[in-house]
Amino acid sequence: MRLYVRNNILELINTITEGIEYINKENYENSRLLIEDCFYAFRSVSEILQKYLSEKRFTHYNELIISLEKALKKYNDSKNDCKEGSEECFNILLHLLNNLKNTLQDEPEVKIEILFLPYKSSMWDSLESIWVAAKDDSRCDCYVMPIPYYDRDENRQLAEFHYEGEQFPNYVPITSYLDYNIAERRPDVIYFHNPYDGNNLVTSVAPEYYSDNLKQYTDMLVYVPYFIAGAYRNAKQASSKCLASGVINANRVIVQSEVLRDIYIRNGISPKKVIALGSPKIDAVLNDNETLEIPKEWKMKITGKKVILLNSSIGALLNNPNYMLDLEKIIQNILSNKDVLLLWRPHPLLEATIKSMRNNFLNAYNKLKRAVKNSENGILDQSSNSKSAVYVSNAMISDNSSLIRTYIMSEKPILILESSNSIKHQVLLSCDIYSCYFYNDGISVEKFIEMVLEGEDPMIDNRVCDYKNSLVNIDGSCGINTHRYIFNELQSCISKHNIEK
């Protein structure tokens, strides 16, 4: 039996109870038709239970309903004849109704249907540990349904169509978006990780999966960010993320830290909506049991070398007019050192962003890609998942990126090309990465590479400790805690009208 079916029955039982309480206050003539309605309602409850429960469980409920019908008949007779025992019959009725309600509340055959809606396979790590917890819960039926998305062209129109359902790990059963009708199935919970709907300037999930549509078909729409947030000068700086349409439409928002929760609240989001339970992306690092298949080309090139992962994100591209020149200098700098190997990983949406918003960079970007591909000590990683790059690398150089905030858990050194350790006490730390190394604090690319070659990393203890202290559920338990929280929220609510936004 689906949860919403059970909840509809509970609502009907509440209505019956209210009706009987009304009948008890009125004379027989004024309440006779309402008593007939109660008999009809008992039959409706019985028919619904027979349709959705096993024969064994239905037999149990049928006995309860027969007892209720007998008690209602006795009460009806006593009220019609104005007998003194009508009050006792009334109390017996209420007791039996309460017993039926309590039994339904704990019914083991009630199943919660949970739908996960990732769009890019590279972002699946932001939902996976919640899915693992839910699929292992016998009270739940889970579906992973990757949804289509589009790149936007220079005119911000929907352009190239993408569907990545075939790019997810083999152990994740995939449900096709062509086979699952959300409006008909009305899942009890929907998890999603793209909050921007039609407001993303680079990509857009298919419009039918915008959050204002999704919220019509579920009692619990849950947004889990696909990224780990960084530091903000003030709460207002985070407003575009905190006030995204997906956040507004969600019933619950799962965030990584109490500081970030406070930032959402300062931007006007209800405290009851935002829950600090950590990030599944941290779970993905700590609980990763997947056997990585390293490409043969990588194995050949990395032998005997220290691997420097260069991570290029979208933010720097949009904010730095000299982005391509600076990127080229760093790439050539690393490639010129034959003792190291450059593993360049552009953000999965970097090229789409260039095409959509910085088209004048496209030729230079393609030239850089060719240069890295053709070099003896360079690898271009355009895979959907960063796990292999994190695993084989010895250190990372990155502009401001969410990948920094998971790479720290590898305990490998990181050089950040933007910001500075000096601003640590001037910002709101939704997570603390300020014990990494910073280019603006005098650690050049050359000096950082030298440190890596020498095996020097004096900040390792501070880096890991500060980071862990800034987040919650850093032990890999975000997924299970999130599932338990959302499950309990549903159990405590009879209808979606009880779930505050």
C-alpha positions as CSV (number, residue, x, y, z in Angstrom):
1,M,0.0,0.0,0.0
2,R,1.3,3.4,-0.9
3,L,1.7,6.0,1.8
4,Y,-0.7,8.5,0.3
5,V,-3.4,5.8,0.2
6,R,-2.9,5.0,3.8
7,N,-3.0,8.8,4.6
8,N,-6.2,9.2,2.7
9,I,-7.8,6.4,4.8
10,L,-6.6,8.2,8.0
11,E,-8.2,11.4,6.8
12,L,-11.4,9.5,6.2
13,I,-11.3,8.0,9.7
14,N,-10.8,11.5,11.1
15,T,-13.8,12.6,9.2
16,I,-15.9,9.7,10.5
17,T,-14.7,10.5,14.0
18,E,-15.8,14.1,13.6
19,G,-19.1,13.0,12.3
20,I,-19.8,10.7,15.2
21,E,-18.8,13.4,17.7
22,Y,-21.3,15.7,15.9
23,I,-24.0,13.0,16.0
24,N,-23.5,12.6,19.7
25,K,-24.4,16.3,20.3
26,E,-27.6,16.3,18.1
27,N,-30.9,14.6,18.2
28,Y,-31.6,11.5,16.1
29,E,-33.6,13.2,13.4
30,N,-30.8,15.7,12.7
31,S,-28.1,13.1,12.6
32,R,-29.8,10.1,10.9
33,L,-28.4,10.8,7.4
34,L,-24.9,11.4,8.9
35,I,-25.0,7.9,10.5
36,E,-25.8,6.4,7.1
37,D,-22.8,8.3,5.7
38,C,-20.6,6.7,8.4
39,F,-21.8,3.2,7.4
40,Y,-21.0,4.0,3.8
41,A,-17.5,5.3,4.8
42,F,-16.7,2.1,6.6
43,R,-17.5,0.2,3.5
44,S,-15.2,2.5,1.5
45,V,-12.4,1.9,3.9
46,S,-12.9,-1.8,3.6
47,E,-12.8,-1.7,-0.2
48,I,-9.6,0.4,-0.3
49,L,-7.9,-1.9,2.2
50,Q,-8.9,-5.0,0.3
51,K,-7.5,-3.5,-2.9
52,Y,-4.1,-2.6,-1.6
53,L,-3.3,-5.1,1.2
54,S,-2.4,-8.7,1.3
55,E,-5.2,-11.1,2.1
56,K,-3.7,-11.8,5.6
57,R,-3.5,-8.1,6.5
58,F,-7.0,-7.3,5.0
59,T,-8.6,-10.1,7.1
60,H,-7.2,-8.4,10.2
61,Y,-8.6,-5.0,9.2
62,N,-11.9,-6.5,8.1
63,E,-12.5,-7.8,11.6
64,L,-11.9,-4.3,13.0
65,I,-14.3,-2.8,10.5
66,I,-17.0,-5.4,11.2
67,S,-16.6,-4.5,14.9
68,L,-17.0,-0.8,14.1
69,E,-20.1,-1.5,12.0
70,K,-21.7,-3.5,14.9
71,A,-20.8,-0.7,17.4
72,L,-22.2,2.0,15.1
73,K,-25.5,0.0,14.7
74,K,-25.8,-0.5,18.4
75,Y,-25.1,3.2,18.9
76,N,-27.6,4.1,16.3
77,D,-30.3,1.9,17.9
78,S,-29.6,3.3,21.4
79,K,-29.8,6.9,20.0
80,N,-33.0,6.2,18.1
81,D,-34.6,4.7,21.2
82,C,-33.2,7.3,23.5
83,K,-31.7,4.6,25.7
84,E,-29.3,5.5,28.5
85,G,-26.5,3.3,27.1
86,S,-25.9,5.6,24.1
87,E,-23.0,7.4,25.8
88,E,-21.3,4.1,26.5
89,C,-21.8,3.0,22.9
90,F,-20.4,6.4,21.7
91,N,-17.2,5.8,23.8
92,I,-16.8,2.3,22.4
93,L,-17.1,3.7,18.9
94,L,-14.4,6.3,19.5
95,H,-12.1,3.6,21.1
96,L,-12.5,1.3,18.1
97,L,-11.9,4.1,15.6
98,N,-8.7,5.1,17.5
99,N,-7.6,1.5,17.5
100,L,-8.1,1.3,13.7
101,K,-6.2,4.5,13.2
102,N,-3.2,3.4,15.4
103,T,-3.1,0.1,13.6
104,L,-2.9,1.8,10.2
105,Q,-0.2,4.2,11.5
106,D,2.1,1.2,12.1
107,E,0.9,-0.9,9.1
108,P,4.0,-2.8,7.9
109,E,2.7,-3.1,4.3
110,V,2.7,0.7,3.8
111,K,5.4,1.6,1.3
112,I,6.9,5.0,0.7
113,E,7.7,5.6,-2.9
114,I,10.9,7.7,-3.4
115,L,12.0,9.2,-6.7
116,F,15.5,10.5,-7.3
117,L,15.9,12.9,-10.1
118,P,19.6,13.5,-11.0
119,Y,20.3,15.0,-14.4
120,K,24.1,14.8,-14.8
121,S,25.8,11.6,-13.9
122,S,28.8,13.5,-12.6
123,M,26.5,15.0,-9.9
124,W,25.0,11.7,-8.8
125,D,27.3,11.7,-5.7
126,S,25.2,14.5,-4.3
127,L,22.2,12.0,-4.0
128,E,23.8,8.5,-4.0
129,S,24.2,7.9,-0.2
130,I,20.6,8.9,0.4
131,W,19.5,6.5,-2.3
132,V,21.6,3.7,-0.7
133,A,19.9,4.3,2.7
134,A,16.5,4.4,1.1
135,K,16.9,1.3,-1.1
136,D,18.1,-0.7,1.9
137,D,14.9,0.3,3.9
138,S,12.3,-2.4,3.4
139,R,9.6,0.2,4.0
140,C,10.5,2.0,0.8
141,D,10.3,1.5,-3.0
142,C,13.0,3.6,-4.7
143,Y,13.5,4.7,-8.3
144,V,16.4,6.6,-9.9
145,M,15.2,8.4,-12.9
146,P,17.8,10.6,-14.7
147,I,16.1,13.5,-16.4
148,P,16.9,15.0,-19.8
149,Y,18.5,18.4,-20.0
150,Y,19.5,21.0,-22.6
151,D,22.5,23.2,-23.3
152,R,21.6,26.8,-24.0
153,D,22.8,28.6,-27.1
154,E,24.1,32.2,-27.3
155,N,20.6,33.5,-27.3
156,R,19.7,31.5,-24.1
157,Q,17.4,29.2,-26.0
158,L,17.2,25.5,-25.4
159,A,19.6,23.9,-27.8
160,E,21.4,20.5,-27.7
161,F,19.5,17.7,-25.9
162,H,21.3,15.4,-23.4
163,Y,20.3,12.3,-21.5
164,E,22.9,10.5,-19.3
165,G,20.9,7.6,-18.1
166,E,23.4,5.2,-19.5
167,Q,26.4,6.8,-17.8
168,F,25.4,5.9,-14.2
169,P,27.3,3.2,-12.2
170,N,26.2,-0.3,-13.1
171,Y,25.0,-1.0,-9.6
172,V,22.3,1.8,-9.8
173,P,19.1,0.5,-11.4
174,I,17.9,3.2,-13.8
175,T,14.2,3.9,-14.6
176,S,13.6,5.6,-17.9
177,Y,11.8,9.0,-17.8
178,L,9.7,7.5,-20.6
179,D,8.4,4.8,-18.4
180,Y,7.6,6.7,-15.1
181,N,4.8,9.1,-15.1
182,I,5.2,11.4,-12.1
183,A,1.7,12.8,-12.3
184,E,0.2,9.4,-12.2
185,R,2.6,7.8,-9.7
186,R,2.7,10.8,-7.3
187,P,5.8,9.6,-5.4
188,D,5.8,10.3,-1.7
189,V,9.3,11.9,-1.8
190,I,11.2,13.5,-4.7
191,Y,14.9,14.3,-4.3
192,F,16.5,16.7,-6.8
193,H,19.8,18.5,-7.0
194,N,19.3,21.3,-9.6
195,P,17.5,24.2,-8.0
196,Y,17.7,26.7,-10.9
197,D,14.9,25.5,-13.2
198,G,14.7,27.8,-16.2
199,N,17.1,30.4,-14.7
200,N,20.4,28.6,-15.4
201,L,22.1,30.5,-18.2
202,V,24.1,27.5,-19.4
203,T,21.9,24.4,-19.1
204,S,18.3,23.6,-18.3
205,V,16.6,20.4,-17.2
206,A,13.6,19.6,-19.4
207,P,10.9,22.2,-18.3
208,E,8.5,19.5,-17.3
209,Y,10.9,18.7,-14.4
210,Y,11.1,22.3,-13.1
211,S,10.4,22.3,-9.3
212,D,7.1,24.2,-9.6
213,N,5.8,21.2,-11.6
214,L,7.3,18.6,-9.4
215,K,5.8,20.0,-6.2
216,Q,2.3,19.4,-7.6
217,Y,2.9,15.6,-7.5
218,T,4.5,14.9,-4.2
219,D,4.0,15.6,-0.5
220,M,7.8,15.9,0.1
221,L,10.0,17.7,-2.5
222,V,13.6,17.7,-1.2
223,Y,16.4,19.7,-2.6
224,V,20.0,18.5,-2.0
225,P,22.7,20.8,-3.5
226,Y,24.9,19.2,-6.1
227,F,27.9,21.2,-4.7
228,I,29.5,21.9,-1.4
229,A,29.2,25.6,-0.6
230,G,32.2,27.7,0.3
231,A,32.6,31.0,2.2
232,Y,30.5,34.1,1.8
233,R,31.3,37.7,2.7
234,N,27.8,38.0,4.0
235,A,24.4,36.3,3.8
236,K,23.3,38.5,0.9
237,Q,26.2,37.2,-1.3
238,A,24.5,33.8,-1.2
239,S,21.1,35.0,-2.0
240,S,21.1,33.7,-5.6
241,K,21.6,30.2,-4.3
242,C,19.3,30.5,-1.2
243,L,16.5,32.0,-3.2
244,A,16.6,29.8,-6.3
245,S,13.2,28.7,-7.4
246,G,14.0,25.1,-6.4
247,V,14.7,26.2,-2.8
248,I,11.4,28.2,-2.8
249,N,9.4,25.3,-4.1
250,A,11.0,22.6,-2.0
251,N,9.5,21.3,1.3
252,R,12.9,20.6,2.7
253,V,16.4,21.7,1.9
254,I,19.4,19.7,3.1
255,V,22.5,21.7,3.8
256,Q,26.1,20.9,4.9
257,S,26.5,23.0,8.0
258,E,24.8,25.1,10.7
259,V,26.5,28.2,9.3
260,L,25.0,27.6,5.9
261,R,21.6,26.9,7.4
262,D,21.8,30.3,9.1
263,I,22.7,31.9,5.8
264,Y,19.5,30.5,4.2
265,I,17.4,31.7,7.1
266,R,18.9,35.2,6.9
267,N,17.9,35.2,3.3
268,G,14.3,34.6,4.3
269,I,13.9,30.9,4.1
270,S,11.8,29.3,6.8
271,P,13.9,27.6,9.6
272,K,11.6,24.6,9.4
273,K,12.5,24.1,5.8
274,V,16.3,24.1,6.0
275,I,18.0,21.1,7.8
276,A,21.7,20.8,8.5
277,L,22.5,17.2,7.9
278,G,25.8,17.4,5.9
279,S,26.5,16.6,2.3
280,P,26.2,13.2,0.5
281,K,29.3,14.3,-1.5
282,I,31.4,13.7,1.7
283,D,29.7,10.3,2.1
284,A,30.8,9.5,-1.5
285,V,34.4,10.1,-0.6
286,L,34.4,8.2,2.6
287,N,32.1,5.3,1.6
288,D,33.4,4.7,-1.9
289,N,33.7,1.0,-2.5
290,E,33.6,1.3,-6.3
291,T,36.5,-0.4,-8.1
292,L,38.0,2.3,-10.2
293,E,39.1,1.4,-13.7
294,I,42.0,3.7,-14.6
295,P,42.4,4.2,-18.4
296,K,45.4,2.4,-19.9
297,E,46.6,5.7,-21.4
298,W,46.7,7.2,-17.9
299,K,48.6,4.2,-16.4
300,M,51.3,4.5,-19.1
301,K,51.8,8.2,-18.6
302,I,51.7,8.5,-14.8
303,T,54.3,5.8,-14.2
304,G,57.2,7.2,-12.2
305,K,55.7,10.7,-12.0
306,K,53.9,12.8,-9.5
307,V,50.4,13.7,-10.8
308,I,49.1,17.2,-10.5
309,L,45.4,17.5,-10.9
310,L,44.4,20.9,-12.4
311,N,40.8,21.6,-11.8
312,S,39.1,24.4,-13.8
313,S,35.7,25.6,-12.7
314,I,33.1,27.8,-14.2
315,G,33.2,30.7,-11.7
316,A,36.7,31.8,-12.6
317,L,35.8,31.7,-16.3
318,L,32.9,34.1,-15.8
319,N,34.8,36.4,-13.4
320,N,38.2,36.7,-15.0
321,P,38.5,38.5,-18.4
322,N,42.1,37.1,-18.7
323,Y,40.9,33.6,-17.9
324,M,42.3,31.8,-21.0
325,L,45.7,33.5,-20.8
326,D,46.1,32.7,-17.1
327,L,45.0,29.1,-17.7
328,E,47.4,28.7,-20.6
329,K,50.3,30.0,-18.4
330,I,49.5,27.5,-15.6
331,I,49.2,24.6,-18.1
332,Q,52.5,25.4,-19.8
333,N,54.2,25.8,-16.4
334,I,53.2,22.3,-15.3
335,L,53.9,20.7,-18.6
336,S,57.4,22.2,-18.7
337,N,58.3,20.1,-15.6
338,K,59.0,16.6,-16.8
339,D,59.0,15.2,-13.3
340,V,55.3,15.7,-13.0
341,L,52.2,14.8,-15.0
342,L,49.4,17.3,-15.7
343,L,45.9,15.8,-15.3
344,W,43.7,18.6,-16.4
345,R,40.0,18.3,-15.5
346,P,37.8,21.1,-16.8
347,H,34.4,21.3,-15.1
348,P,31.9,19.1,-17.0
349,L,29.9,22.2,-18.0
350,L,32.9,24.4,-18.8
351,E,32.8,24.0,-22.5
352,A,29.0,24.5,-22.6
353,T,29.5,27.7,-20.6
354,I,32.1,28.9,-23.0
355,K,29.9,28.3,-26.0
356,S,26.9,30.0,-24.3
357,M,28.5,32.9,-22.5
358,R,32.2,33.3,-23.6
359,N,32.2,32.2,-27.2
360,N,35.2,34.3,-28.0
361,F,37.3,32.0,-25.7
362,L,36.3,28.8,-27.7
363,N,39.2,28.7,-30.1
364,A,41.8,29.2,-27.4
365,Y,40.1,26.6,-25.2
366,N,40.1,24.0,-28.0
367,K,43.8,24.8,-28.7
368,L,44.6,24.2,-25.0
369,K,42.8,20.9,-25.1
370,R,44.8,19.7,-28.1
371,A,48.0,20.8,-26.5
372,V,47.4,18.8,-23.3
373,K,46.2,15.7,-25.3
374,N,49.3,15.8,-27.5
375,S,51.8,16.3,-24.7
376,E,54.0,13.6,-23.3
377,N,53.2,14.4,-19.7
378,G,49.6,15.7,-20.0
379,I,46.2,14.0,-19.7
380,L,42.8,15.7,-20.5
381,D,40.1,14.2,-18.2
382,Q,36.6,14.8,-19.7
383,S,35.0,11.9,-17.9
384,S,31.7,12.5,-16.1
385,N,33.2,11.4,-12.7
386,S,36.1,12.9,-10.8
387,K,36.8,9.8,-8.8
388,S,39.6,8.5,-11.0
389,A,41.3,11.9,-11.1
390,V,41.2,12.3,-7.4
391,Y,42.5,8.8,-6.9
392,V,45.5,8.9,-9.2
393,S,46.6,12.5,-8.3
394,N,49.2,13.4,-5.7
395,A,48.0,17.0,-5.4
396,M,45.5,19.5,-6.8
397,I,45.7,23.0,-8.2
398,S,42.3,24.6,-8.5
399,D,40.4,27.9,-8.8
400,N,37.5,28.2,-6.4
401,S,35.5,25.0,-6.9
402,S,33.3,22.6,-5.0
403,L,35.8,19.8,-5.8
404,I,38.2,21.4,-3.4
405,R,35.7,20.8,-0.6
406,T,35.7,17.0,-1.3
407,Y,39.4,16.7,-2.3
408,I,40.4,17.8,1.2
409,M,39.1,14.5,2.5
410,S,41.8,12.7,0.5
411,E,44.4,14.5,2.7
412,K,46.4,15.5,-0.4
413,P,47.8,19.1,-0.7
414,I,45.8,21.7,-2.5
415,L,46.9,25.0,-4.1
416,I,44.0,27.4,-4.5
417,L,44.5,30.0,-7.3
418,E,41.9,32.5,-5.9
419,S,41.3,34.1,-2.5
420,S,43.7,34.0,0.5
421,N,44.0,32.6,4.0
422,S,43.9,36.2,5.3
423,I,40.1,36.5,4.7
424,K,39.2,33.5,6.9
425,H,38.0,35.6,9.8
426,Q,36.2,38.1,7.6
427,V,33.7,35.6,6.0
428,L,30.9,33.3,6.9
429,L,32.5,29.8,6.8
430,S,29.9,27.4,5.5
431,C,32.9,25.1,5.2
432,D,36.5,25.9,6.1
433,I,39.1,25.4,3.4
434,Y,41.5,28.1,4.6
435,S,44.3,25.8,5.7
436,C,45.0,25.0,2.1
437,Y,47.8,26.7,0.2
438,F,47.0,29.9,-1.6
439,Y,48.6,31.4,-4.7
440,N,47.8,34.9,-3.4
441,D,49.7,34.1,-0.2
442,G,52.9,33.6,-2.0
443,I,52.7,29.9,-2.9
444,S,53.4,29.9,-6.6
445,V,52.7,27.0,-9.0
446,E,56.4,26.3,-9.2
447,K,56.8,26.3,-5.4
448,F,53.8,24.1,-4.9
449,I,55.0,21.5,-7.4
450,E,58.4,21.5,-5.7
451,M,56.7,20.8,-2.4
452,V,54.8,17.9,-3.9
453,L,58.0,16.5,-5.4
454,E,59.7,16.8,-2.0
455,G,56.7,15.3,-0.2
456,E,56.2,18.4,2.0
457,D,52.8,19.3,3.3
458,P,53.1,21.2,6.6
459,M,49.4,22.2,6.7
460,I,47.9,18.7,6.4
461,D,46.7,18.4,10.0
462,N,45.2,21.9,10.2
463,R,43.6,21.5,6.7
464,V,41.7,18.3,7.5
465,C,40.8,19.3,11.1
466,D,39.5,22.8,10.2
467,Y,37.4,21.4,7.4
468,K,35.8,18.6,9.5
469,N,35.0,21.0,12.3
470,S,33.1,23.2,9.9
471,L,30.6,20.6,8.6
472,V,28.1,18.2,10.2
473,N,27.9,14.4,9.7
474,I,31.4,14.3,8.4
475,D,31.7,10.6,9.3
476,G,29.8,9.4,6.2
477,S,26.4,9.4,7.8
478,C,24.7,12.2,5.9
479,G,22.8,9.8,3.6
480,I,21.3,7.6,6.3
481,N,20.5,10.6,8.6
482,T,18.8,12.4,5.7
483,H,16.7,9.4,4.8
484,R,15.7,8.9,8.4
485,Y,14.7,12.5,8.9
486,I,12.6,12.7,5.7
487,F,11.0,9.3,6.4
488,N,10.0,10.4,9.9
489,E,8.7,13.7,8.6
490,L,6.4,11.9,6.3
491,Q,5.3,9.5,9.0
492,S,4.3,12.3,11.3
493,C,2.1,14.0,8.6
494,I,-1.3,12.8,7.4
495,S,-1.4,15.0,4.4
496,K,0.8,17.4,2.5
497,H,-1.0,20.3,4.1
498,N,0.7,19.4,7.3
499,I,4.2,19.7,5.8
500,E,5.3,23.3,6.3
501,K,7.3,25.0,3.7
